[in-house]
Amino acid sequence: MASAGEDGSQFDCSKEEMDKLVAEVIRYVLFKTHQNSGCPIKREELTQIVTRNYHNRSLPAAVINEARQKFSSIFGYELKELQRSRPSSTAQPRSSQQSVADARSYILVSQLPAAVYKKYVEDGTKAHLTSLTFVVIGIVHLAGGKISEETLWHHLKKLGLHENDENHAEFGNAKQALEALVQQRYLQKDKVVGPEGSVIFYELAERALDASVSGKIKEYISQIVRSDLPSEDVA
């Protein structure tokens, strides 16, 4: 079966037009990923690049699929689709801060071996943000995958990160640093309204639940637990 890049006639556009659309999608993904610090890109945004001038309903999916192939073969990245999960809370009434409209989105994930990526690609100046991400995900993981905002800040304060700190030496505005993890879909934020008022909960979102991330978190936690055990118990 011919790929979208080989033949676009079935979509009422030429190969050259198809290639141009694929290139536009690739440029957009690269730009937005850099501009928004890796926040997921909504499928709707990529679809609109195609539908500005073409109206075939099957064309956006074909263009995105071709872009995914090129990201892998040329750039060594997987254009990975995320399916936003529903909050686990069933409390009523509830006001969720997620939208059905942006349920499907994409992120770029390196396909390079971890050692190669760390040596040649990883930005060492952002190591503190990676550490914060792992710590927060670890706390939520240990809480069973979901934690109240109050409890999460209680644990973060023990690590020197305070909710009202707007000028932290490494993270700047503490609340914005936590909110960035929501925007990047490591966490999802949900407000539950009950008899005693509203309570904000954080729970693991799709990027934190991905096997590649959750596996590292579990390994990280296991290492900490082993290091705290007496040597005879470890043996």
Wavefront OBJ file of the C-alpha trace (Angstrom):
o trace
v 0.000 0.000 0.000
v 1.464 3.367 -1.011
v 2.165 5.825 1.753
v 0.698 9.323 1.795
v 4.054 10.739 0.678
v 4.141 8.473 -2.404
v 0.690 9.269 -3.763
v -1.847 11.905 -2.666
v -4.205 11.472 -5.620
v -6.757 9.626 -3.518
v -7.100 12.803 -1.446
v -7.455 15.150 -4.441
v -3.981 16.613 -4.055
v -0.653 15.995 -5.743
v 2.399 14.346 -4.236
v 4.050 17.775 -4.031
v 1.064 19.190 -2.145
v 1.061 16.206 0.195
v 4.782 16.578 0.876
v 4.295 20.270 1.600
v 1.535 19.527 4.129
v 3.685 16.897 5.842
v 6.581 19.373 6.052
v 4.286 22.023 7.547
v 3.092 19.599 10.224
v 6.688 18.616 11.062
v 7.783 22.255 11.340
v 4.805 23.091 13.510
v 5.443 20.180 15.891
v 9.137 21.032 16.242
v 8.398 24.726 16.850
v 5.590 24.151 19.364
v 7.551 21.495 21.245
v 10.442 23.917 21.702
v 8.242 26.938 22.403
v 6.016 25.211 24.996
v 8.655 23.116 26.784
v 7.349 19.801 25.533
v 3.653 20.362 26.265
v 1.428 18.069 24.184
v 0.157 19.428 20.876
v -3.549 18.979 20.239
v -4.512 16.883 17.248
v -6.960 19.638 16.349
v -4.030 22.030 15.776
v -2.383 19.639 13.313
v -5.684 18.956 11.588
v -6.254 22.668 11.012
v -2.952 22.941 9.134
v -4.407 20.538 6.557
v -8.027 21.706 6.510
v -7.166 25.349 5.830
v -7.046 24.561 2.117
v -8.181 20.941 1.781
v -11.511 19.447 2.748
v -11.046 15.699 2.305
v -11.920 14.252 5.734
v -9.324 11.484 5.473
v -6.446 13.758 4.518
v -5.428 15.044 8.016
v -4.940 11.503 9.339
v -2.855 10.559 6.281
v -0.669 13.653 6.640
v -0.126 13.091 10.364
v 0.747 9.430 9.787
v 3.286 10.387 7.110
v 4.761 12.999 9.471
v 5.113 10.316 12.145
v 7.071 8.108 9.740
v 9.420 10.956 8.834
v 9.952 11.942 12.473
v 11.087 8.387 13.136
v 13.239 7.822 10.035
v 14.810 11.298 9.776
v 14.821 12.790 13.287
v 14.856 9.684 15.480
v 11.699 10.756 17.306
v 8.379 9.059 17.864
v 5.391 11.359 17.411
v 3.462 9.686 20.178
v -0.278 10.081 20.559
v -1.675 10.658 24.040
v -5.260 9.845 24.926
v -6.310 11.983 27.858
v -7.706 9.850 30.658
v -10.730 10.704 32.751
v -10.274 11.772 36.388
v -10.789 8.825 38.742
v -13.005 10.803 41.103
v -16.687 9.928 41.003
v -17.712 12.429 43.636
v -20.732 14.529 42.706
v -21.038 17.267 41.874
v -17.618 17.588 40.244
v -16.014 20.226 38.060
v -13.212 18.816 35.906
v -10.574 21.090 34.408
v -10.047 18.890 31.366
v -11.798 19.266 28.037
v -13.119 16.544 25.795
v -12.124 18.631 22.768
v -8.397 18.203 23.398
v -8.520 14.549 24.441
v -6.071 13.511 21.697
v -2.660 15.114 21.505
v 0.949 14.381 20.541
v 4.411 14.606 22.077
v 7.872 13.896 20.683
v 9.729 11.017 22.322
v 13.355 10.274 21.468
v 14.063 6.841 20.014
v 17.772 7.100 20.802
v 19.323 4.755 23.386
v 19.208 6.389 26.831
v 23.017 6.669 27.094
v 23.318 8.335 23.668
v 20.461 10.732 24.383
v 21.970 11.737 27.722
v 25.406 12.352 26.211
v 24.474 14.217 23.034
v 20.915 15.573 23.354
v 19.850 16.063 26.957
v 19.953 19.661 28.165
v 21.887 19.641 31.440
v 20.585 23.095 32.350
v 17.118 21.593 32.796
v 18.190 18.719 35.050
v 16.524 20.363 38.065
v 13.164 20.354 36.249
v 13.546 16.668 35.421
v 14.326 15.997 39.075
v 11.234 17.913 40.204
v 9.100 15.955 37.763
v 10.379 12.636 39.111
v 9.939 13.707 42.723
v 6.355 14.925 42.240
v 5.355 11.854 40.223
v 6.997 9.662 42.878
v 5.001 11.334 45.663
v 1.728 10.913 43.783
v 2.625 7.321 42.892
v 3.274 6.470 46.544
v -0.068 8.051 47.436
v -1.809 5.544 45.200
v -1.851 7.619 42.030
v -3.903 10.478 43.452
v -3.277 13.094 46.130
v -4.928 16.250 47.423
v -3.252 19.566 46.699
v -2.801 20.222 50.420
v -1.071 16.896 51.013
v 1.167 17.276 47.967
v 2.396 20.690 49.126
v 2.895 19.273 52.622
v 5.419 16.805 51.175
v 7.035 19.348 48.863
v 7.573 21.750 51.772
v 9.698 19.078 53.433
v 11.927 19.272 50.357
v 12.176 23.056 50.529
v 9.560 23.955 47.913
v 6.810 26.161 49.352
v 3.462 26.888 47.737
v 3.754 30.677 48.100
v 7.366 30.879 46.966
v 7.498 33.027 43.812
v 11.283 33.317 43.606
v 12.735 29.891 44.314
v 16.445 29.745 43.431
v 15.928 26.909 40.901
v 12.211 26.696 40.125
v 11.106 30.325 40.271
v 7.380 30.456 40.951
v 6.570 27.206 42.782
v 2.910 27.101 41.763
v 3.811 27.636 38.113
v 6.420 24.882 38.293
v 3.734 22.464 39.488
v 1.228 23.743 36.945
v 3.784 23.054 34.190
v 3.557 19.344 35.039
v -0.196 19.560 34.471
v 0.289 21.289 31.119
v 2.868 18.676 30.109
v 0.390 15.934 31.082
v 2.427 14.282 33.801
v -0.370 15.223 36.194
v -4.003 16.047 35.809
v -5.785 18.439 38.110
v -9.361 17.954 39.215
v -11.606 19.988 41.496
v -14.093 17.994 43.575
v -16.961 19.876 45.182
v -18.394 18.329 48.341
v -20.441 19.308 51.403
v -17.424 20.967 53.013
v -16.362 22.901 49.923
v -14.100 22.228 46.962
v -10.861 20.243 47.087
v -8.169 20.157 44.404
v -6.703 16.730 43.602
v -3.713 15.797 41.486
v -3.427 12.388 39.882
v -1.056 10.729 37.452
v -1.814 11.617 33.845
v -0.975 9.721 30.667
v 2.709 10.667 30.425
v 3.366 9.558 34.005
v 1.417 6.355 33.412
v 3.427 5.488 30.297
v 5.476 2.334 30.864
v 8.777 4.073 30.085
v 8.190 6.692 32.806
v 6.330 4.614 35.396
v 9.024 1.932 35.175
v 11.760 4.468 35.959
v 9.722 5.887 38.845
v 9.238 2.447 40.386
v 12.938 1.682 39.980
v 13.845 5.060 41.543
v 11.571 4.423 44.526
v 12.938 0.898 44.961
v 16.497 2.250 45.056
v 15.544 4.726 47.780
v 13.835 2.011 49.816
v 16.836 -0.309 49.476
v 19.247 2.455 50.500
v 17.232 3.042 53.688
v 17.268 -0.626 54.699
v 20.005 -2.089 56.958
v 22.683 -3.843 54.897
v 21.672 -7.280 56.210
v 18.084 -6.733 55.034
v 19.256 -5.697 51.575
v 21.377 -8.817 51.295
l 1 2 3 4 5 6 7 8 9 10 11 12 13 14 15 16 17 18 19 20 21 22 23 24 25 26 27 28 29 30 31 32 33 34 35 36 37 38 39 40 41 42 43 44 45 46 47 48 49 50 51 52 53 54 55 56 57 58 59 60 61 62 63 64 65 66 67 68 69 70 71 72 73 74 75 76 77 78 79 80 81 82 83 84 85 86 87 88 89 90 91 92 93 94 95 96 97 98 99 100 101 102 103 104 105 106 107 108 109 110 111 112 113 114 115 116 117 118 119 120 121 122 123 124 125 126 127 128 129 130 131 132 133 134 135 136 137 138 139 140 141 142 143 144 145 146 147 148 149 150 151 152 153 154 155 156 157 158 159 160 161 162 163 164 165 166 167 168 169 170 171 172 173 174 175 176 177 178 179 180 181 182 183 184 185 186 187 188 189 190 191 192 193 194 195 196 197 198 199 200 201 202 203 204 205 206 207 208 209 210 211 212 213 214 215 216 217 218 219 220 221 222 223 224 225 226 227 228 229 230 231 232 233 234 235
